[in-house]
Amino acid sequence: MSASNKQPMQLAQAYQHCLDIARNHYENFPTASKLLRADLRPAVAAIYAYARHADDLADEGDAPAEIRIKQLDAWETLLERCEHDEQIDHPIFQALSDSINKHNLDIEELNNLLIAFRMDVSIHAYATLDELLFYCKHSANPVGRLMLQLHGIHETNAMLCSDKICSALQLINFWQDLSIDLPNGRCYLPEEWLAGFGLTGQQLLDADIDSNTLRPALLKAISETRDMLEAGQPLLAMIPFRLRLQIAATIHGGRLMLNRIEQLDDPLHERVTVSKSDWKVLALPILKDTLFPPRSL
């Protein structure tokens, strides 16, 4: 029996399981859910639970890389069964299968997330921006595309603008987390950028340079990321009001993060965040872009 044909009570329990995962693991989920249409929240929770579990397989615990890859392969097998509408005795995939069928979701985007999680296991540095954006294509862009699909939006231009925003947000997260990733052996600043300033990723990993030495390369990263984020702004004119409000907040939050990272005295040892008071200051600009979305750069 496929997920779409399961008894309503069983399916409701599967969705509740996903909602519990989302609320327990992701502190912002309740806030974000208020901006979503109520009928879409269960599907978002199913997608989140699916991705959360796969991310944990890639990053949590002390299992060796080959075991993590095998666990992700097993997760992909369940996704394939989900694609073929086979019976799966797993609440996440019961809810996910129902969401795929109900909202016409592209299962390839769900598979792309698994590609990114495999990369997390085996790749900890990138030679070029294109390589890094290939990672973003699989780690971040699918989330935006799935959100658009949940709202019935499938236009190419909307998808491409969403990709720009999502990739920029992934990069912002990398620049925000230098103080966390580098001590853990991960360097996301492309070697080609570092080489342009006479630096290497290994120097960063070895803590062989200071923030002042890194600053020119980081400023380049911030500038490239800012351009990417702004290139996605026309998406606001293509989406419904509630989603537009959420994406406008995301864009303004991303801008603030980039400005804060740019102003850090020691980005190798400091990490910036956006506070509740920051969001209050951003409220009017967010509302303006929601009510009067810019249609082009």
N, C-alpha and C positions, 0 to 999 in steps of 0.2 A: 504494500500500500504506500503510495507516494505521500510526501508531506502535505500536498494540497488536498488529499483525500482522507487525511486522518480525522479522528473525532475532534470536534471543536474544543473539548476540555483538554485533550492531550496537546493540541496545537497551542492553546492558551498557556499551558504549563511550560511548553518549550520557549515561547516568547518571554514569559516571566523569568525563566532561567537566564535568558540573554540580557534582559533589563537589569537583573540583579548583578550580573557581571559588569555591565557598563557602569552602574552606580557605585559599585564597590571598588572598581579599579581606576576609574577616570573621574576625578573630582569635579571636572567642569561639565560632565554629562547632564546633570539636572538643569543647569543654567542653559546650556545649549539646547536642550530639549524644549524649553519654553518658547524658543524662536521657531521651532518646527511645527508643522501641522500635526495635530494629535494623531491622525491616522497614519503618519509616516514614522512616528517614534519607535514602534516595535520593529520595523524593518531596519532602521538605523541601529538599533540595539543588536539585532541579529548580525549585521555586518561588523559592528564593533566587536562583538563577542568572538566571531570567527577570526578577525584579525588579531585581537588581543591574545587569544590562545596560541596562534601561530607565532606571534612575536615572542611570547614566553618560551616556546619551544626553541627559538633561535637564541635567546639571550639569557634565560634564567637557568640557575643551577650550574653544576660543574661537569656536565656530560661532555665528552670529547666531541670535536666537530663532526666526525663521521656519524655519531649517534644522533646528533641534532638534525643532520641532513636526512637521515632515515626517518626520523619522526616527522619532519616536514613533508617527506615523500608520502608517508601514510596519511597525513592531513590532506594532501592533494588527491589521493585516491578517494577519500570521502567526498571531496568536491566533485570529482569526476562522476561518482555515483549519483551525487545530487543533480548534476547536469543531465544525466540520463533518467532522472525521475525515479530512481530506485529507492526501495525502502532502506532507511538508515535509522538505527536505534541510537540516535544521539540528538539531544535537544537542540544544540546549536544548528546542526544541519537540517533538522526538521523545520525550524523557524526560517533558516536561510533559504531552503528550497521553496517554501511557501512565498517568501518575499521575492525571490527570483521570478516565480510564475506570476505573482500578483502585479508586479511593477515592471515586468519586462526588462530585468537587469541583465547586463552583459556579463556573463560568467567569466569571460576572459580577463576582466578587470580584477576579479577576485583571485584569479590565478596569478596575475601580475604581482599582487602583493606577496605571494609565496616566493616568486623569483627574487624580490627584494630581501626577504628574510633569509633566503639562502646566501645572498651576497653578504648580509650581515655576519654570517657565520665564517665566511672564507676570505672576504676582501676588507681590508682595514685602511686602505690608502688608494688614491686615484691619481693617475698621471695627468689627465686632461679634464677640462671642463665638460667636454662631450661625454666622457666616462661617468662623471659625477651626475650629469643630467640624465644619463641612461638609468642610473640608480633612482633618481627622483621620479622618472617616468613610471617606475614600478612601485616605489615606496609611497609616494605622495599623490601623484596625479590620479590614480584609480579612485581615491577617496572622493575627490571633487567630481569626477565623472559619474560615479555611482550616485552622489547626491543630486546631480542634475537629472539623471535618469529617474530617480525616485519622484522628481517633480515633473516628469513627462517631457523633459527637455533633451533633445537628441541632435540639435543643430551643430554642425561642425565648428562654426565660429565660436559658439558658446563653449564647446569642449576645449578649443585651443586657448581661449582666454582663461578658462579654469586651470588648464595645465600650467600656464604662466604663474598664476597666483599660488598654486599648490607647490610647484617647484621652488618658488621664491621662499615660501614658508619653511620648506624643508631645509633650504640653505641657511635661512635665518636661525633655525634651530641649531645647525652645525656651528655657526659663528658664535652663537650664544653659549654653546657648551664646550668651547675650547678647553676650559679649565677642568672639565670632566673627562672628555674624550681622550685628550693627549696622554694623561697619566694611565689610561686604560689601553694604550697602544693603538688608538685610532686617530688618523690625521685626514681630515676631509678637505683641507685646502689643496687644490690641484698642484702637482709638482710643476706644471708649466707656469703657473702664476708665481710660485715661490722662486723658481729658477730665474725669472725675470728680475728678481731683486737680489740675486746671489745667494739664495737660501735653499735648503732642502727639507723635505718632510722628516728625515731622520734627525736633523738638528732639533726640530720641534719635539719629536718623540723622546730625544735624549735630554730635553730641557737645556739645550746648549745655546739658546738665544733668549733674549729678553723681549718684553712687549714693545719697547721702542724700536728694536731692530725689525720686529715683525710688522710694525704698523703700516708701512707702505703696501705690503701685500694684503693686509687685512682691509685697508681702505679700498683697494681695487675690488676685493671680494664684496664689500658692502655696496660699492657703486654698481657693480654688475647685478647684484641681487635687487637693488632698488629699481633699476631699469626694468628688470623682469617683472617685479611686482606691479609697477605702473602700467606695463604693457597688458596686464590682465584686467585693468580697471573697466574697460568697456563691457565686461560681463554684467555689470550692475544694470545696464539698460535692457538686458535680455532675459531677466529672471523675475519671478513674482515677488511681491512686496516683502513677505516674511523672510524669504531666503535672501532677498536683497539686503535686508537689515543685517542679517547674520554675516554676509560676505563683506558688506561695508565695514562692519566692526572688525572683521578679520584683516582687511586691508589697512585700516587705520592703526590697528594693533601692531601689524607688521612694520609699518612706517616708524612707529614709536620705538620698537625694538631695535631697528637699524640705527636710528639716531642715538639711542642709549649705548649700543655697542661701539659706535663711532666715538663716543665721548668718554669711554672707559679709560682710566689711567693705566690699568694693568689687565687687559683682556685674557692673558694667560693664567691669571689667578683670581679673576672676578667674574661674576655672572649676573646679568641683569634680568629683571622680570617686569611684568606689568601688574600694577596693584589696582585695588578697587577704586582708589581715589583717581588713578590715571584714567580709568574707564569713565568716571564722572566728567572729567575734563573733555574726554573725547566724545561725549554723548551728542553734543550739538553738531559737530562735523559729521558724525556718523548719520544722524537724522537728516542732515542736509543732503548727503549723497544718496540716501535712501529715497527721499522725496523728489530729488532732482538729479537722477543719476547721469553722470557724464557719458556721452555717447561715443566719444573718441578722445584720444590724447591731445 
